Amino acid sequence: MAGPRRRKYDVVIVGSGPSGISTATSLVRLEPSIRERILILEKATHPRKKPCGGAISSYAQQWLERLGIEISVNSNEPSRVRYVIEQSEYMEYDVVLGAGFRMALREEFDDALAKQAQNRGVLLAQGEPARSFSYKQEGIAVKTPRREIFTRILVGADGSKSTVRSFLYRKGRIKGPQNICSTLSSMCSLHGGHSAGYEKNEAIIDFSSTLQRGIGGYLWASPIVVNTQCFLNTGIVCFQSAGPSTPSLMDVLSEFLQKNGFPLHQKEFISHPIRWFHPSCEFSGERIILVGDAAGVDPFWGEGISFSLGYGDVAAGAILHALDSGDFSFKDYKSRLLAHEIGQVMMERLRQADDIYRSKKNLDFKSALRSLLLRGSESLAGEVRGHGRG
């Protein structure tokens, strides 16, 4: 394997989350000899703290299997998911489904994923952020606090606040849509273990408390059990707001937690953006491609793991084509992405988000959501029910 002081690479990947690791492992799977010419730069050190939950969906598990990645982390599958789609003072209408996903601590999941790339011979430089980029003859120079690196191809896998994306858009004078949504989330420990913390092992996703208040998004709460310790991952995501009269996300989230009997520790909530996929964005430029949150993920749920893993499959094919052909424009990257399975799924999710979160029509949200949830969970046992609130 190449030593850590090598200065020239074929591919430098900024970010070692699911999209960065998937891109690296996909490249090695398709072309094993490239492993010594890949460098992943990670500003933090694994295991790194993440405010988001580690919901590993069945779709994410399919991608792990397709990429030949086997990871073992502590996780639990909620016994069920209760989707709240309409509520009033006296009545609540729920869709109750089997979970179809398992919950893990995100820092443990990302750490295990990063080790998979290292096990395949890919060099991962941790604690080494990419500070700046500049075009040079036949490549891009990447400056870190330790050194200057030269690469033929730069991959932005560095999240919603991507520095690679900022460089690409600034150099190309690109103006994109405002496809960033607001999120508040928390991961807190429920003292006393699983039985004393959250006996139901039930995940809750509440659309009613948000949509009825002009917030195009949802609230969630899900338990994560690690050995005998129980954590609660909870938060709110807003893809579209009705305007200045809309209540604050913290107020709506606080009411949701209190209503469901969950602890409320406002100091533990972290605000972070999610960039959702939109086809009018630019995902590439000369010698640069974006993957994962830097490009945009699930525009309905904001779920990143499965789509980030899928991005790596698209990116690897585009990168190897560029290296073989000598054409580093990546002009066909968007068309590759839109034609790929994950592009088609994200386009369908975008249509759903437009219908539910941003529709100007007089939409029956209860019927639309019930249809969407049941249609998307045909393989899961489910029921729709209405019940009194006491």
C-alpha positions in Angstrom: 0.0 0.0 0.0 1.2 3.5 -0.7 2.8 5.3 2.2 1.0 8.3 3.8 3.4 10.8 2.3 2.6 10.1 -1.3 1.8 13.3 -3.1 0.1 12.2 -6.3 -3.1 10.2 -6.6 -5.6 9.3 -9.3 -8.5 9.9 -6.9 -8.8 11.9 -3.7 -12.0 11.5 -1.8 -12.9 14.2 0.7 -15.0 12.6 3.5 -15.2 9.1 4.9 -18.9 8.7 5.4 -21.0 6.2 3.5 -20.7 7.9 0.1 -16.9 8.3 0.4 -16.3 4.8 1.5 -18.7 3.4 -1.0 -16.9 5.2 -3.8 -13.6 3.9 -2.7 -14.7 0.3 -2.2 -16.6 0.3 -5.5 -13.5 1.5 -7.3 -11.4 -1.3 -5.8 -14.1 -3.9 -6.5 -14.2 -2.9 -10.2 -10.5 -2.3 -10.6 -8.4 -3.8 -7.8 -5.1 -2.2 -9.0 -6.4 1.3 -8.3 -6.4 0.9 -4.5 -2.9 2.3 -4.1 -3.9 5.4 -6.1 -6.8 6.4 -3.9 -6.6 8.6 -0.9 -9.5 9.4 1.5 -9.2 12.6 3.5 -11.2 12.8 6.8 -11.2 15.9 8.9 -12.2 14.0 12.1 -11.1 10.7 13.6 -13.3 7.6 13.7 -15.4 6.9 15.7 -16.6 10.5 15.1 -19.7 12.0 16.8 -22.7 12.3 14.6 -26.0 14.1 15.5 -28.1 12.0 13.1 -29.4 8.6 13.9 -28.1 5.4 12.3 -31.3 4.0 10.7 -30.0 1.2 8.5 -33.0 0.5 6.2 -33.5 -2.7 4.2 -32.5 -0.7 1.1 -29.2 0.3 2.8 -28.7 -3.4 3.7 -29.2 -4.4 0.1 -26.6 -1.9 -1.0 -24.1 -3.2 1.6 -24.6 -6.7 0.2 -24.3 -5.5 -3.4 -21.1 -3.7 -2.6 -19.7 -6.8 -0.9 -19.5 -5.0 2.5 -20.1 -6.9 5.7 -20.2 -4.9 8.9 -21.1 -5.9 12.4 -22.3 -3.2 14.8 -24.6 -3.3 17.8 -28.1 -2.6 16.6 -31.8 -3.2 17.3 -34.9 -3.3 15.1 -37.9 -1.5 16.6 -40.8 -3.8 17.1 -42.9 -1.5 15.0 -43.2 2.0 13.6 -46.3 4.2 14.3 -46.9 6.8 11.7 -49.2 9.6 12.9 -50.9 11.0 9.9 -53.9 12.9 11.4 -54.8 14.0 14.9 -57.2 16.2 16.7 -58.1 16.8 20.3 -60.1 13.6 20.5 -58.8 11.3 17.7 -55.5 10.1 16.2 -55.2 8.2 13.0 -52.1 6.0 12.7 -50.5 3.7 10.2 -48.6 0.9 12.1 -46.0 -1.1 10.2 -43.2 -3.5 10.8 -40.0 -1.5 11.0 -38.0 -2.7 8.0 -34.9 -1.0 9.4 -32.5 -1.4 12.3 -31.1 1.4 14.5 -27.4 1.7 15.4 -25.2 4.4 16.7 -24.1 6.3 13.6 -20.5 6.8 14.8 -20.1 3.0 15.2 -21.6 2.3 11.8 -19.3 4.9 10.0 -16.3 3.5 11.9 -17.0 0.0 10.8 -17.6 1.1 7.3 -14.3 3.0 7.2 -12.4 -0.1 8.3 -13.8 -1.9 5.3 -12.1 0.5 3.0 -8.9 0.2 4.9 -9.1 -3.6 4.8 -9.2 -3.4 1.0 -6.0 -1.5 1.0 -7.3 2.1 0.6 -5.4 4.8 2.5 -7.5 6.8 4.9 -5.9 9.9 6.3 -7.8 10.8 9.5 -7.6 14.1 11.3 -6.5 15.7 8.0 -9.1 18.2 6.6 -8.9 19.5 3.0 -8.4 23.2 3.4 -8.4 24.5 -0.2 -8.4 23.4 -3.8 -6.9 24.8 -7.0 -6.7 23.7 -10.6 -3.3 22.8 -11.8 -2.1 21.5 -15.1 -3.7 18.0 -15.6 -5.2 17.9 -12.1 -6.2 19.5 -8.8 -4.0 20.5 -5.9 -5.5 19.8 -2.5 -4.0 21.6 0.5 -4.3 20.2 4.0 -2.6 21.5 7.2 0.1 18.9 6.7 0.8 18.9 2.9 -0.2 19.6 -0.6 -1.6 16.7 -2.6 -2.1 16.4 -6.4 -5.0 14.4 -7.8 -6.4 13.7 -11.2 -9.9 13.5 -9.9 -11.5 15.0 -6.8 -14.6 13.5 -5.2 -16.7 15.6 -2.8 -18.1 13.2 -0.2 -18.0 15.8 2.6 -21.6 16.3 3.5 -24.2 19.0 3.1 -21.7 21.8 3.9 -19.3 20.4 1.3 -16.2 22.4 0.7 -15.7 20.6 -2.6 -19.2 21.6 -3.7 -18.5 25.2 -2.7 -15.3 25.2 -4.8 -17.1 23.6 -7.8 -19.9 26.1 -7.7 -17.7 29.1 -7.1 -15.2 28.2 -9.9 -18.0 27.4 -12.3 -20.2 30.3 -11.3 -23.0 27.9 -10.8 -26.3 28.9 -9.1 -28.4 26.0 -7.8 -31.8 25.7 -6.1 -32.2 26.2 -2.4 -32.4 22.5 -1.7 -31.4 22.6 1.9 -33.8 21.6 4.7 -33.6 22.5 8.4 -33.1 19.8 11.0 -33.0 19.6 14.8 -31.9 16.2 16.2 -30.6 14.7 19.4 -29.2 11.4 20.6 -29.6 11.1 24.3 -29.0 8.2 26.8 -32.0 6.9 28.7 -30.6 6.0 32.0 -31.6 2.7 33.6 -31.3 0.5 30.6 -33.8 -0.7 28.0 -36.6 -1.8 30.3 -36.6 1.4 32.4 -36.0 3.6 29.4 -38.3 2.8 26.5 -40.3 -0.4 27.1 -42.3 -0.4 23.9 -39.3 -0.4 21.5 -41.5 1.5 19.1 -40.4 4.1 16.6 -42.8 7.1 16.0 -42.9 9.2 12.9 -45.4 12.1 13.2 -46.5 14.0 10.1 -49.7 15.5 11.6 -48.0 17.8 14.1 -45.9 19.4 11.3 -48.2 19.4 8.3 -51.1 20.9 10.2 -48.8 23.8 11.2 -47.4 24.6 7.8 -44.2 22.7 8.2 -43.5 20.4 5.3 -41.7 17.6 7.1 -42.1 15.3 10.1 -41.0 14.5 13.6 -39.4 11.2 14.7 -38.4 9.3 17.8 -36.7 5.9 17.8 -34.9 3.8 20.4 -31.4 2.5 19.9 -30.3 -0.3 22.2 -26.6 -1.0 22.7 -26.0 -4.0 25.0 -28.1 -2.9 28.1 -28.0 0.8 27.4 -30.9 2.5 25.6 -30.5 5.7 23.6 -33.3 7.8 22.1 -32.8 9.4 18.7 -35.3 12.1 18.0 -35.7 15.2 15.9 -37.7 17.3 13.4 -37.0 17.9 9.7 -38.5 20.8 7.6 -38.3 20.6 3.8 -40.7 23.5 3.3 -42.1 26.2 5.6 -45.3 28.1 5.2 -43.7 31.4 6.2 -42.8 33.6 9.1 -45.9 32.7 11.0 -44.9 29.1 11.2 -44.0 28.0 14.8 -40.4 27.3 15.6 -39.1 23.8 15.0 -37.9 23.7 18.7 -41.4 24.5 19.9 -43.1 21.8 17.8 -40.4 19.3 18.7 -40.7 20.1 22.4 -44.5 19.6 22.3 -44.0 16.3 20.5 -41.6 15.0 23.1 -43.7 16.0 26.0 -46.9 14.5 24.4 -45.1 11.2 24.0 -43.5 11.2 27.4 -39.9 11.5 26.2 -37.2 13.5 28.1 -36.6 17.0 26.8 -33.0 18.4 27.1 -32.9 21.4 24.7 -29.1 21.8 25.1 -28.6 18.4 23.6 -30.3 19.3 20.3 -28.1 20.1 17.3 -29.2 22.0 14.2 -27.8 20.7 11.0 -28.7 20.9 7.3 -29.7 18.2 4.9 -29.2 18.7 1.2 -31.9 17.0 -0.7 -31.7 15.8 -4.2 -32.9 18.0 -7.1 -32.2 17.3 -10.8 -31.6 21.0 -11.6 -28.4 20.9 -9.4 -25.0 20.4 -10.9 -23.2 17.3 -9.6 -19.9 17.5 -11.4 -17.4 19.8 -13.2 -14.0 19.5 -14.7 -12.2 16.7 -12.7 -14.8 16.9 -9.9 -17.8 14.9 -8.9 -20.1 15.1 -5.9 -21.6 12.1 -4.0 -23.9 11.6 -1.0 -25.1 14.6 0.9 -22.7 16.9 -1.0 -24.9 16.0 -4.1 -28.2 15.5 -2.4 -30.0 12.6 -0.8 -33.6 11.4 -0.3 -35.9 14.4 -0.8 -38.8 13.0 1.1 -37.3 11.3 4.2 -33.9 13.0 4.2 -32.4 9.5 4.6 -28.8 9.4 3.6 -27.2 6.1 4.3 -28.7 3.9 1.5 -28.5 6.6 -1.2 -25.0 7.5 -0.2 -24.0 3.9 -0.6 -25.6 3.9 -4.0 -23.8 7.1 -5.1 -20.5 5.2 -4.8 -21.7 2.7 -7.5 -22.5 5.5 -9.9 -19.3 7.5 -9.1 -17.0 4.5 -9.5 -18.2 3.8 -13.1 -17.8 7.5 -14.0 -14.3 7.7 -12.5 -13.0 4.6 -14.2 -14.5 5.8 -17.6 -12.6 9.1 -17.1 -9.3 7.4 -16.3 -9.7 5.1 -19.3 -10.8 7.7 -21.8 -8.8 10.7 -20.6 -12.0 12.8 -20.6 -12.2 14.3 -17.2 -15.1 16.7 -17.9 -17.7 14.4 -16.3 -20.3 15.9 -18.5 -22.3 12.6 -18.5 -22.3 12.2 -14.7 -25.7 13.7 -14.2 -27.2 11.5 -16.9 -25.5 8.5 -15.4 -27.0 9.4 -12.0 -30.5 10.0 -13.3 -30.5 6.8 -15.3 -29.2 4.8 -12.3 -31.5 3.1 -9.8 -30.8 5.6 -7.0 -31.5 8.5 -9.3 -34.8 7.0 -10.3 -35.8 6.3 -6.7 -34.8 9.8 -5.7 -36.9 11.3 -8.5 -39.9 9.3 -7.3 -39.2 10.6 -3.7 -39.0 14.1 -5.1 -42.5 13.8 -6.7 -43.8 12.5 -3.4 -42.2 15.4 -1.5 -43.7 17.9 -3.9 -47.1 16.4 -3.4 -47.0 16.2 0.4 -44.8 19.1 1.5 -45.0 21.7 -1.3 -48.3 21.2 -3.0 -50.5 24.2 -3.6 -53.5 22.0 -4.1 -56.2 21.3 -1.5 -54.6 17.9 -0.8 -56.1 15.3 1.5 -52.8 14.7 3.4 -54.2 11.8 5.4 -55.2 9.8 2.3 -52.1 10.7 0.4 -49.8 9.7 3.2 -51.7 6.5 4.0 -51.4 5.5 0.3 -47.7 6.4 0.2 -46.8 4.5 3.4 -48.7 1.3 2.5 -47.5 1.3 -1.1 -43.9 1.6 0.0 -44.3 -1.2 2.6 -46.0 -3.9 0.6 -43.7 -6.6 2.2 -44.4 -5.4 5.7 -47.4 -6.3 7.9 -49.4 -3.1 8.5 -52.6 -1.7 9.7 -54.4 1.6 9.6 -56.3 2.5 12.7 -58.1 5.4 14.4 -58.3 5.6 18.1 -59.3 8.0 20.9 -56.7 10.2 22.6 -58.2 9.6 25.9 
